[in-house]
């Protein structure tokens, strides 16, 4: 019998996935626990449309630190100088109907230099969603959601006054699970107070939340306290946060990010602890000293220009707002940061850089622009992409967009053959690098959602493809650049709305206009669907097909929209799903047709998560299977396994080509502080 590695790997993957993908039935004989699990569903009002005033107080103490603290986002401001910092903020928070939280900070006082934000990763713990599947964002599986019951053990003790204590602990040690206790009302299932602890993203935390008492407010905390510690490469920092919601004082909208400490003292909901009062007093005393020498002034100016500028623009992410009402926002990635490095076998080490900016005209319109770049040290090539979008009707996803970028170097054997067939027989064409062309493109598109099920997107795309080695083309008297201009049309159908499969049809036809003389016609069809299960499990499916129906006789390039090599690699959440990891980039542009299928299963508790000590660090795991049919590949199949944790993401892949073993490959990317 002929050995087929693809069949063997497929069977093994199915055996691994099947028990993990099945959702176990939650069983408990406790009526109290059942009432807690059903409490949110019994609430007639959702947690949307809520307007509240939030007060936050924090205190940080640095036990140990070294120079690596400067490279951690939001920690540069405390990497030198004092070892204790404290501060307060007062904000208006509005939970919109779509669940998005809009917060405007009105007061910001404290001892942090230039009132910078520090350890911002802890802010998301201040409003835990304890009844949801996850407590914060897509992190920390809640023990009070019925879909996660099979992951926890519970001990219930009845107390006086119709109260009960529920102690919960995870069945398996994993960073996505927490342990702790809750005091609940046995009659209704309402959580009165809860305290839970865990470790995520290099932060050991303990969260204590006292919940609201009535209606929808009972789903949100009234007060929330966080005790956390952060250890990284010899740095040891302790932090405490205290937040109070539903404060009665409404400040005028004109007050935004004020540093008025007197106003903060007037609206503070509870007295400051003694250690923060003493820290404030020392800070005020130092700041008010008047006997500053000229040397100190010069030193202060040096620190201000060099140290602060270096930290803001070279080491840290830079972000901010502009405009009279903070309509504009921008975000710049650090210039020198090893965390923006990634590695793959095809590209080697790649360094990434991003700039994002936006300006809001109204609730229904805005404009955004980005600059995404990546340099491949192995290919010695800089990739860039500049998308610009004007949203004129966000309710209908109506926008006008322009994208400028350089794609992958593309091959074209037909043009090379024409050059080699010239009459200059004395030239050794094979020694020249004539196969590769640089690609610069400009794409104009406009999109409009006719309904929740239908979208149309007409556009126009321009390409200039220039020979990498121009010498041979000049000797043969052939042009070194080739141009194309093509109207495009995309129609998208969503039979079940945005939560179901998405069916897309693309059409592109080259026309003759000026120097653009490439005539071609191309069709592409694509079906994608991300089926999300409970407890952060998901199954991603993608099927695609594309083909050319006509091409110019003199010159043409095979270049697809939905089947291309992603030249600016992202992190775990960007592009690992639905992409061929080991496929040589030349295969994207050599066939007049393609057919693809990509399947990815993702779960936080799958393979490595079951291993003691190692499993407690695993955040998410994936199993991949990618299949491709093009000319001379019938088929090409990739099998892979990947995982991500607080430090890095990694994938290991095996490929078969025409049922023969092709080789192994892997991909690596830093994930440190991605949520900071």
C-alpha positions as CSV (number, residue, x, y, z in Angstrom):
1,X,0.0,0.0,0.0
2,X,1.3,3.4,-1.0
3,X,2.2,5.6,2.0
4,X,0.3,8.9,2.1
5,X,1.4,11.2,4.8
6,X,-1.5,13.6,4.2
7,X,-4.1,10.9,5.0
8,X,-2.2,9.9,8.2
9,X,-1.9,13.5,9.4
10,X,-5.6,14.2,8.6
11,X,-6.7,11.3,10.7
12,X,-4.5,12.3,13.6
13,X,-5.8,15.9,13.6
14,X,-9.4,14.7,13.6
15,X,-8.7,12.5,16.6
16,X,-7.2,15.5,18.5
17,X,-9.9,18.0,17.5
18,X,-13.0,15.9,18.1
19,X,-12.9,15.6,21.9
20,X,-11.7,19.3,22.3
21,X,-14.4,20.8,20.0
22,X,-17.3,19.0,21.8
23,X,-19.0,21.2,24.3
24,X,-19.5,19.3,27.5
25,X,-22.9,19.4,29.3
26,X,-22.8,21.4,32.5
27,X,-24.2,19.5,35.4
28,X,-24.6,20.6,39.0
29,X,-27.1,19.7,41.7
30,X,-26.9,23.2,43.2
31,X,-30.0,25.4,42.7
32,X,-28.0,28.4,43.9
33,X,-25.4,28.0,41.2
34,X,-28.0,27.5,38.5
35,X,-29.7,30.7,39.5
36,X,-26.3,32.5,39.3
37,X,-25.7,31.1,35.8
38,X,-29.2,32.2,34.7
39,X,-29.2,35.6,36.3
40,X,-28.0,37.6,33.3
41,X,-30.5,35.9,30.9
42,X,-33.3,36.9,33.3
43,X,-32.4,40.6,33.1
44,X,-34.8,42.4,30.7
45,X,-32.4,45.2,30.0
46,X,-29.0,44.9,28.3
47,X,-25.9,46.7,29.6
48,X,-26.0,49.3,26.8
49,X,-26.9,53.0,26.8
50,X,-25.4,53.5,30.3
51,X,-23.8,56.8,31.2
52,X,-21.7,56.8,34.4
53,X,-18.9,58.8,36.1
54,X,-15.8,56.8,36.9
55,X,-13.2,57.6,39.5
56,X,-9.9,55.7,39.5
57,X,-7.1,55.8,42.0
58,X,-3.8,54.0,41.5
59,X,-0.5,53.4,43.4
60,X,2.7,51.8,42.0
61,X,5.8,50.8,43.8
62,X,8.9,49.6,42.1
63,X,10.9,47.0,44.1
64,X,13.4,46.2,41.4
65,X,14.0,47.7,37.9
66,X,16.6,47.7,35.1
67,X,17.0,49.2,31.7
68,X,14.6,46.7,30.1
69,X,11.7,48.5,31.8
70,X,12.1,51.3,29.2
71,X,11.1,48.9,26.4
72,X,7.8,48.0,27.9
73,X,4.9,50.1,26.6
74,X,3.4,52.5,29.2
75,X,6.3,51.9,31.6
76,X,9.0,54.2,30.2
77,X,7.8,57.1,32.4
78,X,8.7,55.3,35.6
79,X,11.8,53.5,34.4
80,X,14.0,56.1,36.2
81,X,13.7,58.5,39.1
82,X,11.3,57.8,41.9
83,X,10.2,54.3,42.8
84,X,6.7,55.2,44.0
85,X,4.0,56.8,41.9
86,X,0.3,57.6,42.5
87,X,-2.5,59.3,40.7
88,X,-6.2,59.8,40.1
89,X,-8.5,60.2,37.2
90,X,-12.2,61.2,36.7
91,X,-13.9,60.2,33.5
92,X,-17.3,60.0,31.9
93,X,-18.0,56.5,30.6
94,X,-20.8,55.8,28.0
95,X,-21.6,52.2,27.0
96,X,-23.1,52.5,23.5
97,X,-25.8,50.3,22.1
98,X,-23.3,48.3,20.2
99,X,-21.5,47.5,23.4
100,X,-18.5,49.8,22.6
101,X,-17.2,51.8,25.6
102,X,-16.6,55.5,25.0
103,X,-14.6,57.1,27.9
104,X,-13.5,60.7,28.1
105,X,-11.0,61.5,30.8
106,X,-11.8,64.9,32.3
107,X,-9.4,65.0,35.3
108,X,-5.9,63.4,35.5
109,X,-3.7,64.2,38.4
110,X,-0.8,62.5,40.2
111,X,3.0,62.2,40.5
112,X,3.8,60.4,37.2
113,X,6.0,62.6,35.0
114,X,4.0,64.7,32.5
115,X,0.8,62.8,33.6
116,X,1.6,59.8,31.4
117,X,-0.5,56.7,31.4
118,X,1.2,53.8,33.1
119,X,0.5,50.1,33.3
120,X,-2.5,50.6,31.1
121,X,-3.1,46.9,30.7
122,X,-4.8,46.9,34.1
123,X,-7.5,49.4,33.0
124,X,-9.5,46.6,31.4
125,X,-9.8,44.8,34.7
126,X,-11.7,47.8,36.2
127,X,-15.0,46.8,34.6
128,X,-15.1,43.0,34.7
129,X,-18.0,41.3,32.9
130,X,-18.4,38.5,35.4
131,X,-21.5,37.0,33.8
132,X,-20.1,36.9,30.3
133,X,-18.2,34.1,28.6
134,X,-15.0,36.1,29.2
135,X,-14.4,38.5,32.0
136,X,-12.4,41.0,30.0
137,X,-12.4,41.4,26.2
138,X,-11.6,37.9,24.9
139,X,-9.6,36.9,28.0
140,X,-10.3,35.0,31.2
141,X,-13.1,32.5,31.0
142,X,-15.7,33.4,33.6
143,X,-16.8,30.7,36.2
144,X,-20.3,32.4,36.3
145,X,-21.2,31.6,32.6
146,X,-23.0,28.3,32.0
147,X,-20.8,27.5,29.0
148,X,-17.7,27.4,31.2
149,X,-19.0,25.3,34.0
150,X,-17.2,22.2,32.8
151,X,-13.9,24.0,33.4
152,X,-14.4,24.7,37.1
153,X,-15.1,23.0,40.4
154,X,-17.5,24.7,42.9
155,X,-18.0,24.5,46.6
156,X,-21.2,26.2,47.9
157,X,-21.8,27.1,51.5
158,X,-25.1,28.6,52.8
159,X,-24.7,31.7,54.9
160,X,-27.2,33.8,56.9
161,X,-29.6,36.3,55.4
162,X,-30.4,34.4,52.2
163,X,-26.8,34.5,51.2
164,X,-24.4,31.9,50.0
165,X,-20.6,31.7,49.3
166,X,-19.4,30.0,46.1
167,X,-15.8,29.0,46.0
168,X,-14.5,28.1,42.5
169,X,-11.2,26.8,41.2
170,X,-10.2,25.6,37.8
171,X,-10.0,21.9,36.9
172,X,-6.8,22.6,34.9
173,X,-4.1,25.2,35.5
174,X,-4.3,27.6,32.6
175,X,-3.8,31.3,32.2
176,X,-7.3,31.7,30.8
177,X,-8.9,30.4,34.1
178,X,-9.3,32.1,37.5
179,X,-10.0,31.0,41.0
180,X,-11.7,32.8,43.9
181,X,-15.1,33.1,45.6
182,X,-18.3,35.1,45.5
183,X,-21.1,36.1,47.9
184,X,-24.5,35.6,46.1
185,X,-28.2,36.1,46.9
186,X,-29.6,32.5,47.0
187,X,-33.1,33.7,46.1
188,X,-32.2,35.5,42.8
189,X,-28.7,34.4,41.9
190,X,-27.4,38.0,42.0
191,X,-23.7,38.2,42.7
192,X,-23.2,40.7,45.6
193,X,-19.5,40.6,45.8
194,X,-16.8,38.6,44.1
195,X,-13.0,38.2,44.4
196,X,-10.9,36.2,41.9
197,X,-7.2,35.9,41.1
198,X,-5.1,34.6,38.3
199,X,-2.1,35.3,36.1
200,X,-2.3,36.7,32.5
201,X,0.1,38.5,30.3
202,X,2.9,38.5,33.0
203,X,0.6,40.1,35.6
204,X,-0.5,38.3,38.8
205,X,-3.7,39.9,39.8
206,X,-6.5,39.8,42.4
207,X,-9.7,41.6,41.5
208,X,-12.4,42.4,44.1
209,X,-15.6,43.8,42.8
210,X,-18.7,44.9,44.6
211,X,-21.6,44.7,42.2
212,X,-24.6,47.1,41.8
213,X,-27.8,46.3,43.5
214,X,-30.7,46.9,41.1
215,X,-31.7,46.1,37.5
216,X,-29.0,46.4,34.8
217,X,-26.6,48.1,37.3
218,X,-26.3,44.7,39.1
219,X,-24.5,43.4,36.1
220,X,-21.8,46.0,36.5
221,X,-19.4,46.8,39.4
222,X,-20.1,49.6,41.8
223,X,-16.5,49.5,43.1
224,X,-13.6,47.4,41.9
225,X,-10.2,47.0,43.5
226,X,-7.1,45.4,41.9
227,X,-3.9,44.2,43.5
228,X,-1.3,43.2,40.9
229,X,2.3,42.4,40.6
230,X,4.5,42.4,37.5
231,X,7.7,40.5,37.1
232,X,9.8,40.7,33.9
233,X,13.6,40.2,33.4
234,X,14.4,41.3,36.9
235,X,11.8,44.1,37.1
236,X,9.4,43.8,40.0
237,X,6.5,46.2,40.3
238,X,3.5,46.1,42.6
239,X,0.3,48.0,41.7
240,X,-3.1,48.7,43.2
241,X,-6.1,50.3,41.6
242,X,-9.3,51.5,43.1
243,X,-12.3,52.5,41.0
244,X,-15.8,53.8,41.9
245,X,-18.7,54.0,39.5
246,X,-21.9,56.1,39.4
247,X,-20.3,59.1,41.0
248,X,-22.9,61.9,41.4
249,X,-20.8,64.8,40.2
250,X,-21.1,65.6,36.4
251,X,-18.3,67.9,35.2
252,X,-18.8,70.3,32.2
253,X,-18.0,68.8,28.8
254,X,-15.4,71.5,28.3
255,X,-13.2,70.0,30.9
256,X,-11.0,67.4,29.2
257,X,-7.8,65.9,30.6
258,X,-7.4,68.7,33.2
259,X,-4.6,68.4,35.8
260,X,-6.5,70.5,38.4
261,X,-5.7,68.8,41.8
262,X,-8.0,71.1,43.7
263,X,-11.0,70.1,41.6
264,X,-10.0,66.5,42.1
265,X,-10.0,66.9,45.9
266,X,-13.5,68.4,45.7
267,X,-15.1,65.5,43.8
268,X,-13.1,62.6,45.2
269,X,-15.6,60.0,46.4
270,X,-13.6,58.7,49.4
271,X,-10.5,59.9,51.4
272,X,-7.0,59.1,50.1
273,X,-5.0,56.4,52.0
274,X,-2.3,57.7,54.2
275,X,0.6,56.3,52.0
276,X,-0.8,58.2,48.9
277,X,-1.2,61.4,51.0
278,X,2.4,61.2,52.1
279,X,3.5,60.6,48.5
280,X,1.6,63.6,47.3
281,X,3.1,65.8,50.0
282,X,6.7,64.7,49.1
283,X,6.0,65.4,45.5
284,X,4.5,68.8,46.1
285,X,7.4,69.7,48.4
286,X,10.0,68.7,45.7
287,X,8.2,70.5,42.9
288,X,7.9,73.8,44.9
289,X,11.5,74.1,45.8
290,X,12.8,77.4,44.4
291,X,16.6,77.0,45.0
292,X,17.3,75.5,41.6
293,X,20.9,76.0,40.4
294,X,21.9,76.7,36.8
295,X,23.4,73.3,36.5
296,X,20.1,71.7,37.5
297,X,18.3,73.8,35.0
298,X,20.7,72.7,32.2
299,X,20.3,69.1,33.4
300,X,16.5,69.5,33.4
301,X,16.6,70.9,29.8
302,X,18.8,68.0,28.7
303,X,16.5,65.5,30.3
304,X,13.4,67.1,28.8
305,X,14.7,67.2,25.2
306,X,16.7,64.0,25.1
307,X,15.2,61.6,27.6
308,X,11.5,62.4,27.1
309,X,11.8,62.7,23.3
310,X,13.8,59.5,23.1
311,X,11.2,57.7,25.2
312,X,8.2,59.1,23.3
313,X,9.3,58.5,19.8
314,X,11.9,55.8,19.8
315,X,11.0,53.3,22.6
316,X,7.3,53.8,23.3
317,X,4.2,53.8,21.3
318,X,3.1,57.4,20.6
319,X,-0.6,58.1,20.7
320,X,-2.8,61.1,21.3
321,X,-5.7,63.2,20.3
322,X,-6.1,66.6,18.5
323,X,-9.0,68.9,17.7
324,X,-11.1,71.1,19.9
325,X,-13.4,68.1,20.8
326,X,-10.7,65.4,20.4
327,X,-12.1,64.5,17.0
328,X,-8.7,63.4,15.8
329,X,-6.5,60.5,17.0
330,X,-3.1,59.1,16.0
331,X,-1.0,56.1,17.0
332,X,2.7,55.5,16.1
333,X,4.5,52.3,16.8
334,X,8.0,52.6,18.4
335,X,10.9,53.0,16.1
336,X,13.3,50.8,18.0
337,X,11.5,47.8,19.6
338,X,12.5,44.2,19.2
339,X,8.9,43.1,19.9
340,X,8.0,44.2,16.3
341,X,10.2,41.4,14.9
342,X,8.9,38.2,13.4
343,X,10.4,35.2,11.6
344,X,9.3,32.8,8.9
345,X,11.3,30.4,6.7
346,X,10.5,32.2,3.5
347,X,11.2,35.8,4.6
348,X,13.6,35.4,7.4
349,X,13.5,38.2,10.0
350,X,11.0,40.9,9.3
351,X,10.7,44.2,11.1
352,X,7.3,46.0,11.2
353,X,6.3,49.6,11.6
354,X,2.8,51.2,11.8
355,X,1.3,54.6,11.9
356,X,-2.5,55.1,12.2
357,X,-4.5,58.3,12.3
358,X,-8.2,59.3,12.1
359,X,-10.4,62.3,12.3
360,X,-14.1,62.1,13.2
361,X,-16.5,64.6,11.5
362,X,-19.7,63.2,13.0
363,X,-21.0,60.0,14.5
364,X,-21.7,58.8,10.9
365,X,-18.6,60.0,9.1
366,X,-14.8,60.0,9.6
367,X,-11.5,59.7,7.7
368,X,-8.6,57.4,8.5
369,X,-5.2,56.8,7.1
370,X,-2.4,54.3,7.9
371,X,1.1,53.5,7.0
372,X,2.1,49.9,7.3
373,X,5.6,48.8,6.5
374,X,7.8,45.8,6.9
375,X,11.4,45.1,5.9
376,X,12.5,41.5,5.1
377,X,16.2,41.1,5.9
378,X,16.4,37.9,3.9
379,X,14.8,39.3,0.8
380,X,16.4,42.7,1.4
381,X,13.1,44.3,0.4
382,X,10.9,47.0,2.0
383,X,7.2,46.5,1.8
384,X,4.7,49.2,2.4
385,X,0.9,49.8,2.3
386,X,-0.9,53.1,2.7
387,X,-4.7,52.7,3.0
388,X,-6.8,55.9,3.1
389,X,-10.6,55.7,3.8
390,X,-13.3,58.3,4.0
391,X,-16.4,56.9,5.7
392,X,-19.4,59.0,4.6
393,X,-22.1,56.7,5.9
394,X,-20.9,54.3,8.6
395,X,-24.4,52.9,9.2
396,X,-24.3,51.4,5.7
397,X,-20.6,50.9,5.6
398,X,-20.4,53.5,2.8
399,X,-16.9,54.6,2.2
400,X,-14.4,55.8,-0.5
401,X,-10.9,54.4,-0.2
402,X,-7.5,54.6,-1.8
403,X,-4.6,52.2,-1.2
404,X,-1.1,52.7,-2.4
405,X,1.5,50.0,-1.9
406,X,4.2,47.7,-3.4
407,X,3.3,44.1,-3.7
408,X,5.5,41.0,-3.8
409,X,8.0,40.7,-6.6
410,X,6.2,39.0,-9.4
411,X,7.5,36.6,-12.0
412,X,6.5,36.6,-15.7
413,X,8.1,34.0,-17.9
414,X,6.2,35.1,-21.0
415,X,7.9,38.5,-21.2
416,X,11.3,36.9,-20.3
417,X,10.9,34.4,-23.2
418,X,10.2,37.2,-25.6
419,X,13.4,39.0,-24.5
420,X,15.5,35.8,-24.8
421,X,14.1,35.2,-28.4
422,X,15.6,38.5,-29.6
423,X,18.3,38.3,-32.3
424,X,21.2,39.0,-29.9
425,X,22.4,35.4,-29.7
426,X,25.8,36.4,-28.2
427,X,24.2,37.4,-24.9
428,X,23.9,34.8,-22.2
429,X,20.4,35.7,-20.9
430,X,20.4,33.0,-18.3
431,X,23.0,34.8,-16.2
432,X,20.6,37.8,-15.9
433,X,17.9,38.1,-13.3
434,X,15.1,38.7,-15.8
435,X,12.3,36.8,-14.1
436,X,11.4,39.2,-11.3
437,X,9.5,42.5,-11.5
438,X,8.8,45.1,-8.8
439,X,5.1,46.0,-8.4
440,X,3.7,49.4,-7.4
441,X,-0.1,49.7,-7.3
442,X,-2.8,52.3,-6.6
443,X,-6.3,51.1,-5.9
444,X,-9.5,53.2,-5.8
445,X,-12.6,51.6,-4.3
446,X,-16.0,52.6,-3.0
447,X,-18.3,50.4,-0.9
448,X,-21.9,50.5,0.1
449,X,-24.0,48.0,2.0
450,X,-27.4,47.8,0.3
451,X,-28.6,45.7,3.2
452,X,-27.3,43.5,5.9
453,X,-27.0,40.8,3.3
454,X,-25.7,42.6,0.2
455,X,-22.7,44.9,-0.5
456,X,-21.3,46.3,-3.7
457,X,-17.8,47.6,-4.2
458,X,-16.8,49.0,-7.6
459,X,-13.2,50.2,-8.1
460,X,-10.2,50.9,-10.3
461,X,-6.7,49.4,-9.9
462,X,-3.5,50.6,-11.5
463,X,-0.2,48.6,-11.6
464,X,3.3,49.6,-12.7
465,X,5.6,46.5,-12.8
466,X,9.3,47.3,-13.3
467,X,12.1,44.8,-14.1
468,X,14.4,44.2,-11.1
469,X,17.3,43.8,-13.6
470,X,16.9,46.4,-16.3
471,X,20.1,45.7,-18.2
472,X,18.8,42.7,-20.3
473,X,15.6,44.6,-21.3
474,X,17.6,47.7,-22.4
475,X,20.0,45.5,-24.5
476,X,17.0,43.9,-26.2
477,X,15.3,47.2,-26.7
478,X,12.4,46.1,-24.6
479,X,10.6,48.3,-22.1
480,X,11.6,47.9,-18.5
481,X,8.2,48.9,-17.1
482,X,4.7,47.5,-17.8
483,X,1.5,49.2,-17.0
484,X,-2.1,48.0,-16.4
485,X,-5.4,49.7,-15.6
486,X,-8.5,47.7,-14.8
487,X,-12.0,48.5,-13.5
488,X,-13.1,46.1,-10.8
489,X,-16.3,45.0,-9.2
490,X,-16.9,43.1,-6.0
491,X,-20.3,41.8,-4.9
492,X,-20.7,40.3,-1.4
493,X,-23.6,38.2,-0.2
494,X,-24.2,37.3,3.5
495,X,-27.1,34.9,3.6
496,X,-27.3,34.9,7.4
497,X,-26.1,38.4,8.0
498,X,-22.7,39.4,9.4
499,X,-22.5,36.4,11.8
500,X,-22.7,33.7,9.0
501,X,-20.8,32.8,5.9
502,X,-19.7,35.5,3.5
503,X,-19.8,34.8,-0.2
504,X,-17.7,37.2,-2.4
505,X,-17.5,37.5,-6.2
506,X,-14.7,39.6,-7.8
507,X,-14.4,40.7,-11.4
508,X,-11.5,42.6,-13.0
509,X,-10.9,43.5,-16.6
510,X,-7.8,45.3,-18.0
511,X,-8.3,48.1,-20.5
512,X,-6.1,50.0,-22.9
513,X,-5.5,53.6,-21.7
514,X,-2.3,55.5,-22.3
515,X,0.7,53.3,-21.4
516,X,-1.6,50.7,-19.9
517,X,-2.0,48.2,-22.6
518,X,-2.6,44.9,-20.8
519,X,-5.9,43.4,-21.6
520,X,-7.2,40.5,-19.5
521,X,-10.3,39.3,-17.7
522,X,-10.3,37.6,-14.3
523,X,-13.0,36.1,-12.0
524,X,-12.6,35.1,-8.4
525,X,-15.0,33.6,-5.9
526,X,-14.5,33.3,-2.2
527,X,-16.5,31.8,0.7
528,X,-15.4,32.4,4.3
529,X,-17.0,31.6,7.6
530,X,-15.8,31.9,11.2
531,X,-18.0,29.7,13.3
532,X,-17.6,30.8,16.9
533,X,-18.3,28.3,19.7
534,X,-18.4,29.0,23.4
535,X,-15.4,29.3,25.7
536,X,-13.3,31.0,23.0
537,X,-13.4,28.1,20.6
538,X,-13.8,28.8,16.9
539,X,-13.6,27.1,13.5
540,X,-12.5,29.1,10.5
541,X,-13.3,27.9,7.0
542,X,-12.4,29.4,3.6
543,X,-12.9,28.2,0.1
544,X,-11.7,30.1,-3.0
545,X,-11.4,29.8,-6.7
546,X,-10.0,32.1,-9.4
547,X,-9.3,31.9,-13.1
548,X,-8.4,34.0,-16.2
549,X,-10.7,33.9,-19.2
550,X,-8.5,36.1,-21.5
551,X,-4.9,37.5,-21.6
552,X,-2.9,39.9,-23.8
553,X,-0.7,38.1,-26.3
554,X,2.3,40.4,-25.9
555,X,2.5,40.9,-22.1
556,X,0.5,40.0,-19.0
557,X,0.9,39.2,-15.4
558,X,-1.0,36.6,-13.4
559,X,-2.0,38.4,-10.3
560,X,-4.9,37.5,-8.0
561,X,-6.7,39.5,-5.4
562,X,-7.7,36.7,-3.0
563,X,-4.7,34.4,-3.5
564,X,-1.5,36.3,-2.8
565,X,1.4,36.3,-0.4
566,X,0.9,38.6,2.6
567,X,4.1,40.6,2.5
568,X,3.7,42.5,5.8
569,X,3.3,39.8,8.4
570,X,1.2,40.5,11.5
571,X,0.8,38.8,14.8
572,X,-1.3,35.9,16.0
573,X,-4.6,37.6,15.4
574,X,-3.8,39.1,12.0
575,X,-3.0,36.7,9.2
576,X,-2.1,33.2,10.4
577,X,-5.6,31.8,9.6
578,X,-6.3,31.2,6.0
579,X,-2.7,31.7,4.8
580,X,-0.3,29.3,3.3
581,X,2.8,29.3,5.5
582,X,5.3,27.3,3.4
583,X,4.2,27.9,-0.1
584,X,6.9,29.6,-2.3
585,X,5.8,33.0,-3.4
586,X,6.4,32.2,-7.1
587,X,3.4,29.8,-7.0
588,X,1.0,32.7,-6.6
589,X,1.6,34.0,-10.1
590,X,2.2,31.1,-12.4
591,X,-1.2,29.4,-12.9
592,X,-4.2,30.6,-14.9
593,X,-6.4,29.1,-12.2
594,X,-6.4,28.2,-8.5
595,X,-8.7,26.4,-6.0
596,X,-8.0,26.7,-2.3
597,X,-9.4,25.4,1.0
598,X,-8.3,26.5,4.4
599,X,-9.5,25.1,7.8
600,X,-8.4,26.3,11.2
601,X,-9.6,25.2,14.6
602,X,-8.8,27.4,17.6
603,X,-9.2,26.7,21.3
604,X,-7.6,27.9,24.6
605,X,-7.5,24.4,26.0
606,X,-6.4,21.8,23.5
607,X,-3.0,20.0,23.3
608,X,-0.1,21.7,25.2
609,X,-2.6,23.1,27.6
610,X,-3.0,19.6,29.0
611,X,0.7,19.3,30.0
612,X,1.5,20.3,33.6
613,X,3.5,23.5,34.1
614,X,3.6,24.2,30.3
615,X,-0.1,24.2,30.0
616,X,-0.7,27.0,32.5
617,X,1.2,29.4,30.1
618,X,-0.8,28.6,27.0
619,X,-3.3,31.2,25.9
620,X,-4.6,29.9,22.6
621,X,-3.8,26.9,20.3
622,X,-4.6,26.2,16.7
623,X,-4.6,23.3,14.2
624,X,-4.3,24.2,10.5
625,X,-5.0,22.4,7.3
626,X,-4.5,24.2,4.0
627,X,-5.1,22.7,0.5
628,X,-4.3,24.2,-2.9
629,X,-4.7,23.2,-6.6
630,X,-2.8,25.1,-9.3
631,X,-0.9,24.0,-12.4
632,X,1.6,21.4,-11.4
633,X,0.3,21.2,-7.8
634,X,-2.4,18.5,-7.5
635,X,-2.6,19.1,-4.6
636,X,-0.4,21.0,-2.3
637,X,-1.4,20.4,1.4
638,X,-0.1,22.0,4.6
639,X,-0.7,20.7,8.1
640,X,0.2,22.8,11.1
641,X,-0.1,23.4,14.8
642,X,0.4,26.7,16.5
643,X,0.1,28.3,19.9
644,X,0.5,31.7,21.5
645,X,1.4,32.7,25.0
646,X,2.5,35.8,26.9
647,X,5.9,35.8,25.2
648,X,5.6,34.6,21.6
649,X,3.5,32.9,19.0
650,X,4.8,29.9,17.1
651,X,3.6,27.5,14.4
652,X,5.1,24.3,13.1
653,X,4.0,23.1,9.6
654,X,4.5,20.1,7.3
655,X,3.7,20.2,3.6
656,X,3.0,17.5,0.9
657,X,3.2,18.2,-2.8
658,X,1.4,15.9,-5.2
659,X,1.2,13.3,-2.3
660,X,4.9,13.5,-1.7
661,X,6.6,14.9,1.4
662,X,7.7,18.5,0.8
663,X,9.3,19.5,4.1
664,X,8.9,21.2,7.4
665,X,8.7,24.9,8.3
666,X,7.9,27.1,11.2
667,X,6.9,30.6,12.0
668,X,7.7,32.8,15.0
669,X,6.5,36.2,16.3
670,X,6.9,38.1,19.5
671,X,3.7,38.7,21.4
672,X,5.1,40.4,24.4
673,X,3.0,43.3,25.7
674,X,0.6,43.2,22.7
675,X,-2.3,44.3,25.0
676,X,-0.3,47.0,26.8
